[in-house]
């Protein structure tokens, strides 16, 4: 059943360490996010962090959803999509990404 509420239109920021060469990882995640949430988000911004070595953070609607240092490494794309979905449109079906949740 479709929800009658309008999903939040949000911005995603992926902040990465250019010295660690994490641009490719960041751009791949941005592509995955844009493909999955084409009508729920306005943009994905890739922001190099030159002040904190080793930084990799993702925010959605100004909420920190992932920090490599806090959360221990990089997010699995499935987990990242679920965290974004929970903020922008909790009722959105992520297809095969959600199948493990139903078991």
Buried (B, 14 or more C-beta within 10 A) or exposed (E): EEEEEEBEEBEBBBBBBEEBEBBEBBBEBBEBBEEBBEEBBEEBEBEBBEEEEEBBBBBBBEEEBBBBEEBEEBBEBBBBBBBBBEBBBEEBEBEEBBEEEEE
